[in-house]
Amino acid sequence: MTYQSKHILIKDPKDGYNAVADQYGSFHEHLNDFDKWFFLRLLPRETVNLDVIDLWAGDGRIYKQLQKYPFKSFTACDIAEKLLKKHPGKNVIKTVCDLESPLPFADESYDLALCFFVLEHIEDVESFFAELYRIVKTWWTVIMWYFLQRREFVWKADKDQFKISLYSHRIQDIQKAAEKAFFQVKLHDIVEKGFLLWWDIELKK
């Protein structure tokens, strides 16, 4: 994975992440370096009775950071079936789903929703937030973060080089879309060495 800027093939997230499923785990340390687990401080104090969903769960990168927490249930959702099959959770409910479409979950199914590296792959964020609001229980929480990505990754799989399609959303528009869906929004600026890198976004229903 590099940050080359030359013209190159663009794949949609389903095809792109399925293509790199076998190598994705080798980038966990690189990806973890972005979040540094800052989101853990936003978790509810009591987790034993929580039904949790990880939207865009991939191969379980975030799940590995949460294994010590005694959740009631954990659902992993991702558009890339090959990537999701590598998720290590033994009791995890794995569901292939497209976040650009209505989510295959009942109303108010989850106490906590986690969404990392998600919003940059979604064009219609208003519809996504509306679906998110629908599946989360009243008085509960969504934790996501939005990385201020200035350059696209270039992936390599077999002999192919490609980028995975991204949408650049302003943080103001993300906040507006979440509020339109009736979430209470709190933005946590993540700054390192004087530079704003991303936001931990805390949503309350």
PADREN-177058 format. One record per residue (C-alpha): residue in one letter; x, y, z. Coordinates in steps of 0.02 Angstrom, whole numbers, padded with zeros to 5 digits, always signed. Each point is the difference from the previous one (the first is absolute). Example, Ala and Ser with C-alpha at 12.3 -4.5 7.8 and 13.67 -1.06 7.14 Angstrom:
<nodes>
A+00615-00225+00390
S+00069+00172-00033
</nodes>
This chain:
<nodes>
M+00000+00000+00000
T+00071+00169-00051
Y-00059+00178-00029
Q+00047+00019-00184
S-00096+00138-00088
K+00009-00059-00181
H-00156-00046-00097
I-00051-00175+00043
L-00147-00121-00002
I-00138+00037+00127
K-00096-00147+00076
D-00159+00010+00103
P+00020-00051+00184
K-00075-00173-00024
D+00118-00051-00140
G+00148+00094+00072
Y-00004-00070+00176
N-00040-00176-00061
A+00154+00012-00111
V+00114+00045+00147
A-00081-00113+00130
D+00152-00113+00015
Q+00120+00144+00032
Y-00110+00120+00098
G+00058-00065+00169
S+00178+00052-00037
F-00057+00182+00006
H-00081-00009+00172
E+00148+00081+00088
H-00002+00141-00127
L-00188+00026+00023
N+00009-00015+00189
D+00129+00137-00001
F-00135+00118-00062
D-00127-00032+00137
K+00118-00049+00144
W-00158-00067+00084
F-00059+00174+00049
F-00178-00060-00027
L+00011-00119+00150
R-00024+00147+00119
L-00172+00029-00076
L-00065-00175+00037
P-00138-00017+00131
R+00066-00048+00172
E-00108-00155+00009
T+00008-00112-00153
V-00060-00171+00059
N-00180+00026-00059
L+00038+00090-00162
D-00047-00060-00174
V+00138+00070-00111
I+00017+00018-00188
D+00160+00042-00094
L-00048+00074-00168
W+00141-00021-00126
A+00078-00130+00113
G+00119-00071-00129
D+00110-00139+00068
G-00028+00049+00181
R+00133+00133+00029
I-00109+00096+00123
Y-00069-00160+00077
K+00176-00048+00053
Q+00008+00160+00102
L-00165-00041+00087
Q+00020-00184+00045
K+00025+00038+00184
Y-00172+00081+00012
P-00144-00117+00048
F-00132+00047-00128
K-00168-00088-00006
S+00013-00022-00189
F+00112+00060-00141
T-00052+00018-00182
A+00128+00032-00137
C-00063+00076-00162
D+00102+00029-00157
I-00025+00011-00188
A+00152-00108-00039
E-00044-00182+00031
K+00178-00065-00018
L+00062+00126+00127
L-00141-00037+00123
K+00039-00187-00007
K+00168+00039+00079
H-00082+00079+00154
P+00067-00096+00151
G-00151+00014+00115
K-00067-00174+00043
N-00170+00059+00061
V-00013+00149-00115
I-00153+00014-00113
K+00071+00037-00173
T-00111+00088-00128
V+00047+00057-00175
C-00086+00166-00030
D+00014+00157-00107
L-00006+00158+00105
E-00067+00096-00151
S-00159-00106+00010
P-00130-00029+00137
L+00085-00100+00138
P-00064-00178+00030
F-00029+00026+00186
A-00158+00031+00101
D-00043+00168+00078
E+00090+00038+00164
S+00105-00160-00004
Y+00163+00069+00070
D+00060+00095+00153
L+00166+00048-00078
A+00053+00022-00181
L+00181+00019-00054
C+00049+00073-00169
F+00182+00021-00051
F+00068+00040-00174
V-00182+00009-00055
L-00060+00172-00050
E+00130+00026-00135
H-00074-00149-00093
I-00181+00060+00010
E-00072+00123-00124
D-00172+00026+00078
V+00045+00032+00182
E-00174+00067+00040
S-00081-00168-00041
F+00136-00091+00095
F-00029+00103+00158
A-00187-00027-00014
E+00027-00189-00006
L+00124+00011+00143
Y-00127+00095+00105
R-00130-00133-00038
I+00101-00150+00059
V+00072+00078+00159
K-00102-00007+00160
T-00063+00161+00078
W+00120+00080+00125
W+00147-00093-00071
T+00158+00040-00095
V+00090-00004-00167
I+00188+00023-00005
M+00086+00034-00165
W+00149+00093-00063
Y+00034+00095-00156
F+00179+00012-00062
L+00053+00158-00089
Q+00071-00098-00148
R+00091+00110-00124
R+00068-00138-00112
E-00071-00165-00059
F+00085-00166+00034
V+00062-00101-00147
W-00027-00186+00028
K+00088-00142-00086
A-00079-00171-00028
D+00083-00127-00115
K+00053+00106-00149
D-00133+00134+00026
Q+00023+00171+00076
F-00156+00097+00046
K-00082+00123+00116
I-00165-00026+00091
S-00130+00134-00033
L-00016+00136+00131
Y-00116+00146+00032
S+00068+00158+00081
H-00124+00067+00128
R+00023+00158+00100
I-00016-00030+00187
Q-00134+00136+00004
D-00104-00097-00124
I+00022-00162+00097
Q-00058+00086+00159
K-00148+00077-00091
A-00052-00168-00073
A+00010-00085+00171
E-00103+00138+00081
K-00129-00012-00139
A-00020-00183+00050
F-00035+00064+00178
F+00165-00051+00078
Q+00084+00107+00131
V+00176+00026-00066
K+00162+00027+00094
L+00162+00020-00096
H+00165-00043+00084
D+00148+00079-00091
I+00151-00115-00010
V+00155+00107-00015
E+00181-00057-00007
K+00150+00116-00004
G-00116+00147-00033
F-00088-00081-00149
L-00183-00052-00006
L+00000-00179-00065
W-00178-00061+00026
W-00155+00008+00107
D-00072-00127+00120
I-00186+00026-00027
E-00118-00043+00142
L-00184-00012-00042
K-00140-00016+00128
K-00177-00052-00041
</nodes>
